[in-house]
Amino acid sequence: MQNPQRLIVDYLRAMPGQGAVSDSALLDAPLRDVIDSIEMIGFLGFLESTFSIVIKDDEVTPETFETPRSAIAFVEGKLRR
């Protein structure tokens, strides 16, 4: 499997206005500044299908998805299980 960080950064970089942002700036940006609530649904679907994980409703918290970096840590934790 490919690197979760790379796949997630590439996905988010495709969002409007994110193409010129550096990886480090993107990783630490508030996720709500990168994608809106409707795009978040697509992002969650992307995570589930790309990494073959299930994200339960109670796992979708502001802390888990505060930044792309925290979302990556969440995915990596799911993959270790």
C-alpha positions as CSV (number, residue, x, y, z in Angstrom):
1,M,0.0,0.0,0.0
2,Q,1.1,3.5,-0.7
3,N,2.0,6.1,1.9
4,P,-1.2,7.4,3.6
5,Q,0.3,10.9,4.0
6,R,1.1,11.1,0.3
7,L,-2.3,9.9,-0.8
8,I,-4.1,12.2,1.6
9,V,-2.0,15.3,0.7
10,D,-2.5,14.6,-3.0
11,Y,-6.3,14.3,-2.5
12,L,-6.4,17.5,-0.5
13,R,-4.1,19.3,-3.0
14,A,-6.8,18.7,-5.6
15,M,-9.2,20.9,-3.7
16,P,-9.8,24.4,-5.0
17,G,-7.1,26.8,-3.9
18,Q,-4.7,24.2,-2.4
19,G,-2.5,23.5,-5.4
20,A,0.2,26.1,-4.5
21,V,0.3,25.4,-0.8
22,S,3.4,23.5,0.5
23,D,3.0,20.1,2.0
24,S,4.0,21.3,5.5
25,A,1.6,24.2,5.4
26,L,-1.2,21.9,4.1
27,L,-0.6,19.3,6.8
28,D,-1.0,21.7,9.6
29,A,-3.8,23.8,8.2
30,P,-7.2,23.5,9.9
31,L,-9.0,21.0,7.8
32,R,-12.1,23.2,7.8
33,D,-10.0,25.8,5.9
34,V,-9.1,23.1,3.2
35,I,-12.5,21.5,2.7
36,D,-16.1,22.4,3.5
37,S,-18.6,20.2,5.2
38,I,-19.9,18.7,1.9
39,E,-16.4,17.9,0.7
40,M,-15.8,16.3,4.1
41,I,-18.3,13.6,3.2
42,G,-16.3,12.9,0.0
43,F,-13.0,12.9,2.0
44,L,-14.4,10.3,4.5
45,G,-15.5,8.2,1.6
46,F,-12.0,8.6,0.0
47,L,-10.4,7.4,3.2
48,E,-12.6,4.4,3.6
49,S,-12.3,3.2,0.0
50,T,-8.6,4.0,-0.4
51,F,-7.4,2.4,2.8
52,S,-10.1,-0.2,3.2
53,I,-11.2,1.1,6.6
54,V,-14.5,1.8,8.2
55,I,-15.0,5.2,9.9
56,K,-17.7,5.0,12.5
57,D,-19.9,8.1,13.1
58,D,-18.5,8.5,16.6
59,E,-14.9,8.6,15.2
60,V,-15.7,11.7,13.2
61,T,-14.7,14.3,15.8
62,P,-13.2,17.8,15.5
63,E,-10.0,16.5,17.2
64,T,-9.6,13.5,14.8
65,F,-10.1,15.7,11.7
66,E,-8.7,19.0,13.0
67,T,-5.9,19.0,10.5
68,P,-4.7,16.8,7.7
69,R,-1.9,15.6,9.9
70,S,-4.4,14.4,12.6
71,A,-6.5,12.7,9.9
72,I,-3.4,10.9,8.7
73,A,-2.6,9.8,12.3
74,F,-6.2,8.5,12.5
75,V,-5.8,6.5,9.3
76,E,-2.4,5.1,10.3
77,G,-3.9,4.0,13.6
78,K,-6.8,2.2,11.8
79,L,-4.3,0.5,9.5
80,R,-2.3,-0.8,12.5
81,R,-5.3,-2.6,13.9
